[in-house]
Amino acid sequence: MTVFKPRQFHIHGLTLEGRTFRPSDWAERLAGAMSSFRPGGGSGGIGAYIGYSPYCVPQVVDGVKCVRVSEALKDIEPMAWEFVMNFARDNQLRVSEVVAEGG
């Protein structure tokens, strides 16, 4: 049985016209909005902590703020996946698939 690894995408903080997207903390805000979507669901109570979901993480790639989004988010919550991808489309942000090293 072959197990497929979910694809990963970068939403770049550059518009299709090449402008830097504002506000400057957009990546942290977007990833923060997705922070409750985690493997096994969000944990509440005393075990809860502040942090990003592994499915939606802010990063800097080649000096540009990005959000790395896993397609696994679609399996956990399709509406969250649509929200993130629509955010990119509505703001005319560049999206690229992350190419795995060595593959």
N, C-alpha and C positions, 0 to 999 in steps of 0.2 A: 504494500500500500504506500503510495506516494503522498507525502504531506507537503502541501504548498504553503510557503511563507507569504504572508500578506504583503502586497506592494506598499511601498512608502513613497510619499510625495513631499516636496518642499513647496510651500506657498511663500514666494519671495516678496520682500517689501519693496518691490519695484513694480510700477504700473507697466502696462503694455507699451506705453509711450516712453518708458525709461525714467520716469520721475520717482523719487523716493516717496514712499507712502507715509502719511502722517495720520495720527500722532506717533511720536517716536516710540511709545510703549505699546503699539498695536499688537505685537506678537505675544507679549506677556498677557495682555487683556484677553486675546482670543484663546490662548492656551488655558488661562485661568477659568474662562467660561466652560471649558471642556474638562476641567479637573476632576469632576465627579465620575466620569466614565472610565472605570478601571477594571482590570481583571477581577472577577468575582463581585463586581458592584462596589459602590461606595461604602466604606465602613464608617459607622457613626459611633457616637459615644466616646468612651475614654481612649479607644484605639485610633480615633480619627486624628489626622494630621494635615497640615497645609502642604500641598505639593502639586505638581503637574501630573496629569494622566500620562502613562507611557505611550498612549495613542496620539497625543497631541502635545508636542514639546517645542518651546521656542529655542532657536539656535541662531548662530551667526555663520553664514556660509560665504566665503570670499568677501568678507567685510560687509555683507548685506544681511539685515535681520530677516529671518525666515521662521516659519513654523513647519516642523516635520510632522506629517499626519500619516498614520497607519490606516490602511484600508480595513484592518480588523475592527476599527470603530464602526464600520457599516454593519458588521455582524452583531455587535453589542447594542447599538442604537442607531438605526438607519436615519432617524431625523437629525441626530447630532452630526452624522457624516454629511448630510445634505446642507445643514446649517454652515458648516465649515467650508464646503466647496462652493456654496452660493455666496458666502462672504468674499471668497477670492474672485468669483465671476462678477459679482455686483460692483466690486471695487477695482475691477480690471487689473488684478494682480497676476503676475506670472506664476505658473504652476509647472513643475517639472517632476518627473519620476526620478526617485533616487536610484542610482545604479549601484548594485551591490559590488563591492570590491572583489576582484577575482572572478566575476561572473558576468 
